[in-house]
């Protein structure tokens, strides 16, 4: 195929929107648009941010002189849908309806498929896809038990980045991903820690709204009895409590900011509370790594730390100080999600991957 294939990748996260344009496998434009808590608090629902984020994306592309009419594929980060196999899915009416209505939950990644579809439909020769959405489900059956049949554990995690980094690591050591046992830690607005057993994520904390370590804006696991009593105290509405868990939990609740960088700077300047909270977040991440080590029976080929907060050497070293005896630790700062999105789009156009139908 001689034609140059142009791909637009869109990755909405809880605190940022990342965009990239690839020509074949080569990135020609990459940008991260950051969103502060103040900017986002104006929107009641995450899907209300659709026009706000889309316009920011289009403005960035216009300023960079990107010709949208030459885009063939628009790849969106997958959102909260029903559990699916890993793979590439073309955005269809059912998917769009479920993302817009937040049928399976609210998350910034819901906007990925919606914005990708809206941009693609305005272009002369483009299609919209998602790949490895956050609801990729490979859990072992034992991992689904929570303690009550009405509340089964669900697989919601940073599947796109965790899978991409795991494959990247396997390639770097000349091994196959499907032959390795890995613990992959994604440190972002949400934090997820996955046990990758021979190519399957057999257990992972549901980092969206109430499982695992607290994060920049999520509470993680809370004392359940106390949470129930708080819910029925008549002091807080349903929406108030949900915001405490996702959006206004974690660093936001303790320190009033969703920026790990700001907290790290405060701690470095001697703010004892900031240091204590930051150290507690690292402590909880390390505990979750230990739990996933037990899942893998401590037969672990490596612990991989990735995501935006992985740029912070202090925070990463805090985690490593707890877990370094379990297995070799490898740090891959940032996300490989943009490349993973683009390369899956390229494979679709080249006919190397058959898109799956969401139904």
Secondary structure, 3 states (H helix, E strand, C coil): CCCCCEEEEEEECCCEEEEEEEECCEEEEEEEEECCHHHHCCCCCHHHHHHHHHHHHHHHHHHCCCCHHHEEEEEEECCCCCCECCCEEECCHHHHHHHHHCCCCCCCCHHHHHHHHHHHHCCCCCEEEEECCCCECCCCHHHHCCCCCCCCCCCCCCHHHHHHHHHHHHHHCCCCHHHCEEEEEEECCCEEEEEEECCEEEEECCCCCCCCCCCCCECCCCCHHHHHHHHCCCCCCHHHHHHHHECCCHHHHHHCCCCHHHHHHHHHCCCHHHHHHHHHHHHHHHHHHHHHHHHCCCCCCEEEEEEHHHHCHHHHHHHHHHHCCCCCEEEEEECCHHHHHHHHHHHHHCCCCCCECCC
